[in-house]
């Protein structure tokens, strides 16, 4: 009795719930089902987005000249862009990106020219989070840059690539063990920001360890699913999780934070090659060569003072000599 109310402090009894051995599996099954429902609801809330490319004969006014849209691949977009005759004077040809959200009207699409003339302007993306927050869009832009090596690129995708990669790793961590994640992470936004910073600084050892652990466990559980329960490979959740972890591990290995460091510190911008300050050694040698020691400076100063004192002694003698000549 608590406060006059009869309380059953042991609701698990053989008469009500069955034995502990039969009760616990049911609880675990219930919790697993609830977790699956939560994940399904979260996936339904995320509307599918389609990223395509556009090519315009006139980047400023798409209605002037040719305009091609719904281009699925970067290769096709570049081919269409190159097919526009250069003698046409309707404007400067451009390649743009379009993001369509399922269930919305096409006039609500996010669309912007990325490549115009001979320049890809990435700095303007700071003002278009709908593009920078979309991993597929960033991948398409990166591929466009890679396949047009002779064009000028203003800015860098590095910070968005790191943020997207951090967000994907964080999501995998959440999906992998939701309860532990909720118990250990208080601020998810801060967690993603910390992971992003670590990726940009190259502090990824613990991320590699986590992803490798997920892969190992996923493979082990996947074998049990396939050979023990007869589940198809594509139907095994453990195998799918391991695949996600492997993809993220590969992306983490491909990411090169040093390139960003070089952009900030490299003296010769023609030498962005994962070697910091290629021209620094020569400059430092020149500085050392032209440097004067304190001792030399003191000697130089002493010589100047002695020269000045000598001049001051000679000057009175000359004045006396001139005065004597005038008196005569």
N, C-alpha and C positions, 0 to 999 in steps of 0.2 A: 504494500500500500504506500503510495506517495501522495500526500495531501488528501487523503481519503479516497484516492482513485486507485483501483486495482490495475497494476501494470505488469504485463508479461515481459520480463527481462530476457526471456529465452524463447523467442518465437519459433525457433527451429526445434520441433519435436517430431517424434516418429508418427504421432497421431495426426498432426496438422500438415507437416511438410514432407514427411518421410525421413529416412535416415540422412545423416550428413553426407554420406557417400552418394546418395541419389539426389540430394538437394543442390549441392555445389555445381555439378555439371549443368543443371538447369539454369542456375544463376549466370554461369559463364556464357552459356548460349544466349541468354537474354541480353547480357551486356554487349556481346559481339553483334547481336542483331541491332541493338540501339545504335552502336557505333557505325554500323554499315548504313543505317538510315540517315544518320547525321552527315556522313560523307556524301550520300546520294543527294541529300538536300543541298549541300554546299555546291556540288557539281551542277545541279539544276539551276542554281542561282547565277552561275557563271555562264553568260550567254556566249555562244560560239561566234568567233570573229574570223572573217576572211580577208586576207591581205593580198591585194593584186597591184599591178603596176599600170601606169598610164604613159602615153607618149603623145606630146603635142608639138605640132609644127611651130606654133607660136606659144611660148611659155607664158607670156603676159596675158594674152587673150586666146583662150583655147578654142573659141569659135572661129578664129581666123585660120584657115588652112586645115590640114589633117589633124584629127584627134582620135587616138586609139585608147580604148579602156578595157578593163577585165583581162589584162595580160597576166598569165599565170606565172611565168618564169622570167628571171633576169635575162637569160640568153635571148629569149624572144623579144623582150623590150629593147635590148641593145640592137638587135637585128632590125627592128622596125625603125628605131631612131636613126640608124645608119642608112636606111633606105630612103630617107627624105632627101630629095635633091638639094645640094648646097646652094644652087643658084636662086632658089626661091627666096624672096625678100619679105615674106609675111611676118617674120620675127625670128627669135632665137629658139631653136628646138629645145625641148626639155623632157626629162623623164621624172614622173611623179609616183607617189605611193598612195594607195587608197585602202582604207580599212572600213569594211562593212560589218555591222553587228546584226546578227540574225534576229529577225522579228522587227526590224526598224525600216523606215523608208530610206531610199537611196539618197535623198537630199540631206539626210542626217549623217551621211558618211563623213569620215575624216579624210581629207584629201589635201596633199601638198606636193609641189614640185621639189624634188630633192636635187636633181642634176639639171643645171641650166647653162647653156653655152659650153664652157670647158671647166666648170667649177661645181663641186658638190659642197654645199654650205650646210655644215652640221651644227654650227653655232645657233642657228635659228631654231633648232629642235628644243632648245631650252624653254621655248614658249609653247611647245606642243606636247604636253605630257601624254596625250592620247596615243601618240606614236612611240615615245620613249618608254612608256610603260608596257608596250606590247613586244614580247620576246621575238615573235615571228617577224614583226616589222623591222626590228633592229637587225635580225639575221639577213633579211632581204637587202637592207641598206649596206651592210657589211659585204655581202656578196657583190653588190653593184660596184662598190669601191674596188674590190679585189679584181673584178673583170674589166675595169677601166683604169689600168695602171698609169696611163699617161695624163690623166686629168688632175687638176688641182683640188685638194681637199682642205677646206677650212674647218678646223675643229677636230674633235675626236669622239669616237663612240665609246671609248674606254669606260667612262664613269657609268654609262647606262648598261653596258655589258656586265660590269661587276655587280651592279644593283639587281639586275634581272637574275643573274646566276645566284646571288645571295638569297633572293626571294624564292627561287626554285628549290634550293637546298633546305631552306627553312620550311617550305611546304612539305617536302619529303619527310623531314624530321617530325612534323606535326602528324602526317598520315601514318608514319611508321609506328609511333607510340603516342597516341593522342593524350592519354591520361598522364603519362610522364611529362609530356611537353607542357600540359596545363599546370602541372605541379611545380615545374622548374622555371618556366618563363612567365614573368609578370607582364612585361611590355613587349608585345610582338614586334611593333614598329622599331623599337630600340634594338631588339635582337637582330632584325634584318640589317639595320644600320651598322651594327657592330661587325656582322659577318661581311658586309660590303667593304668596310674599312680594312678588315683583315685580308680580304682578297686583293684589294688594291695595293696593300703593303707587302703582299707575298707571304703572309702568316697563315698558311693553309694546311699545316701539318695535322691539326686536329680534325679538319674537314675531310682530309684524305682518309684518316683513321676511321671516321664515322661512316663514310661511304663504302669503304672496303668491308667494314663490319656488316653493313646492310647487305652487301652483295653476297658475302659468305653465308649469312643466315638465310638469305633468300634462296640461294642455290640449294642449301641443305633442306629447307622446308619444301622447295619445289620438287626435289627428288622424291620426298615423301608423298607429295600430292600426286605426282605422275605415276610412280610405281606402286605406291601403297594404296591410293584411293582411285587410281585410274583416271585422274583429271588430265585433260589436254593441256599442252604447254601454254597455249594462249589463254586458257581458262584458269591458270594458277595465279592467284593474287601475289604469292611470294615471288614467282618468276617475274611478273610485271614490275614489282617493286625493285627487284635486283636489276632489271633492265634500266629503270629510271636512275638508279644509283650509278650504274655504269656510264650512262650518258652524261650525267653531271660530273663524274670523275674525269671523263675525257675532256669536257669543256673546261674544267678546272686546270687540266694539264696544258690545254691550248692557250689559256689566258696568260698574257705576258705583261705583268705590271711594270717591268723595267722600261718598256717602251714609253710609258707615260713619264717616268722619271727622266728619261733621256730628253723628252720634249721640254722639260723644265730646266734641265741642267746642261744639255749638250751645247757646246760652243759652235760646233760645225753642224748645221742642220742637214747637210748632205750625208751625215754619218750616223743616222738612226739605225744602229746595228747591234743593239744589246751590249754595247761597250761604252761606258760613260766617258764623256769628255775626251774624245780622241785627240783633240788639239791642245789639251791642258798641259801635258808634260812639256811640250816645246815652249809654251808661254811661260811656265814656271821657271824653266831653265834660263829664259831670257831675263826674267825678273831677278833671278839669283845673280846672273852675270852682271847686270847693271846696278846691283844693290851696293851702297857704300856703307861701310861699317861705322859704328859710333867713334871708334878710335881715329879713323880717317877724317871724319867730320870735325873732330876736335883739333886735329893737326891742321886742317884747312882753315879753321876759324882762328887758330893761333897765328898762322902765317898772315892772315888778313889784319889782325890786331898789330902785329909787329910792323907790318908795312905802313899802317896808319900812324903808329908812334914815330917811326923813322921820318915820315913826311912832316909830322908836327915839329920834330926837332930841327929839320932842315929849314923850315919856313921862317922861324925867328932869326936864324943866322943870316938869311937873305935879306930880311927886313933891316937888320942892323947894318949890313953892308951898303944897302941903298941909302940909308940915312947918313952914313959917313960921307958918301959921295956927294950928297946934296950940300952938306956943310962946307965941303971944300969948294 
